[in-house]
């Protein structure tokens, strides 16, 4: 399993707008081979958000980033004036997984 996360720092007072943009977007992820799960997480600190996606493999994630589905999903709306800067990307290979319908790691 592979996890991709983007940390967003949202401008003060723009949290509702940021969340609404995510709610209304067409993600196209349901059409992507190897996609497992998506979460948008709001942290305890104001303006702290993380998008979290899980994939069957790193290869599946990379293939998605090079697909028309990725391009279409990221063409929707502008986050200008909503974010304090670009998101910070973090990528992880799962070492141990347990429960919640997530396939166990080997």
Residue pairs with C-beta under 8 A, 6 or more apart in sequence:
1 36
1 54
1 55
1 56
1 57
1 93
1 94
1 97
1 102
1 103
1 105
2 54
2 55
2 56
2 57
2 58
2 60
2 61
2 91
2 92
2 93
2 94
3 52
3 53
3 54
3 55
3 91
3 92
3 93
3 94
4 52
4 53
4 55
4 61
4 89
4 90
4 91
4 92
5 50
5 51
5 52
5 53
5 89
5 90
5 91
5 92
6 50
6 51
6 87
6 88
6 89
6 90
7 48
7 49
7 50
7 87
7 88
7 90
8 18
8 48
8 49
8 50
8 51
8 83
8 87
9 47
9 48
9 49
9 83
9 84
9 85
10 18
10 47
10 48
10 49
10 82
10 83
10 84
11 47
11 81
11 82
11 83
11 84
12 46
12 47
14 47
14 81
14 82
15 42
15 46
15 47
15 49
17 82
18 49
18 79
18 82
18 83
19 40
19 42
21 76
21 77
21 79
21 82
22 40
22 51
25 73
25 76
25 77
26 72
26 73
26 76
27 38
27 73
28 69
28 70
28 72
28 73
29 35
29 38
29 53
29 64
29 69
29 73
31 69
32 60
32 64
32 67
32 69
33 60
33 63
34 55
34 56
34 57
34 59
34 60
34 61
34 63
34 64
35 53
35 55
35 56
35 60
35 64
36 53
36 54
36 55
36 56
36 102
37 53
37 54
37 102
38 51
38 52
38 53
38 54
39 50
39 51
39 52
39 53
40 49
40 50
40 51
40 52
41 49
41 50
41 51
41 52
42 48
42 49
43 49
43 50
47 84
51 87
53 61
54 102
55 61
55 64
56 103
58 91
58 93
61 91
64 70
94 105
95 105
96 105
97 103
97 104
97 105
98 104
